[in-house]
Amino acid sequence: MWPGTLAERILGAELVTARRSGVNIDDWLHLRSIAGGLPPGGLRAQFLTGLSASVDRLFAVPGVAHAVTDSVEVATTVNGRAIVDTIDVCGHQLVTMAYSRWHPRHRLAAWLRLAAATLARPDVAWESVIVALNWAADKDGKLRPAVCDRFVMVGDTPSDRVVSATAALAFALDMRQRGLRSAIPLFERSSWSVTNGLFDPSDDDLKVDLKRPTVKVLFGDDPDVMAMRTHDLIAQIDDGLASAPDRASAYAATLVGTFCATVEVTAPANPKKPLCAKGSS
């Protein structure tokens, strides 16, 4: 009767989208009640109160433009590959609002959208803003404010920003081509956990990644990630990656290295782990 975690995230994301689009919340609630997925009777009001409170925390972050003001048409090529997209912008910001706990994985799509917008309009110093929930509570049990991650493309001039944006999108296209040839150990969560150029096999995120059905299909049950070596039949599949003793480390280090080389994180969501932040080592 009470929505599970996944169902709550879906409903929360729908409510965020509705509020950003200016939809009347009563209208959204009416349509959602017809579609189903909400608890019955008095439980519905209790659930929606908690859901709305969490969404309110996302919208309470200062300095974030929530409403879409324009769209940027992207039609360009990188390394001979066409990139076509329409990207919604909020002034000079590209805003992502995630009804989920903050994780560096949120940066990937935001990073590539920032790069694409930069190639389309290099004259604008676009800023990527990611707002996500913080489920930690204070001593009095009150949930802490949502967190905000901000980054910009590296470069003081339009031409410099184009260089950074091109490198970011070239990385994405390169990973796609490698993945079409053979399964590559580039994981959604754990590949962001790189210390001194090495993949962290003890990271809890790896356990989550390895449970994904697609990972099981590609690599089998409980694979020894650190033992993965270059595919014998396609020896060149891993050429050009960061130097590392194993495939997982090579792909993870290339991901993080390219991200840090092309963006400057001006305000990290997690100051204790300020990956690529200004002034961090």
ABEGO torsion letter per residue (X at the ends): XBBBAAAAAAAAAAAAAAAAAGBBAAAAAAAAAAAEGBBBEAAAAAAAAAAAAAAAAAAABBGBBABBABBBBBBBBBGGBBBBBBBBBBEABBBBBBBBBBBAAAAAAAAAAAAAAAAABAABBBBBBBBBBBABBBAAGBBBBBBBBBBBBBEABAAAAAAAAAAAAAAAAAAAAAAAABBBBBBAAAAABBBGGBBBAABAAAAAAAABAAAAAAAEBGBBAAABBBBAABAAAABGBBBBABAAAAAAAAAAAAAAAABBBABBABAABBBGBBGBX
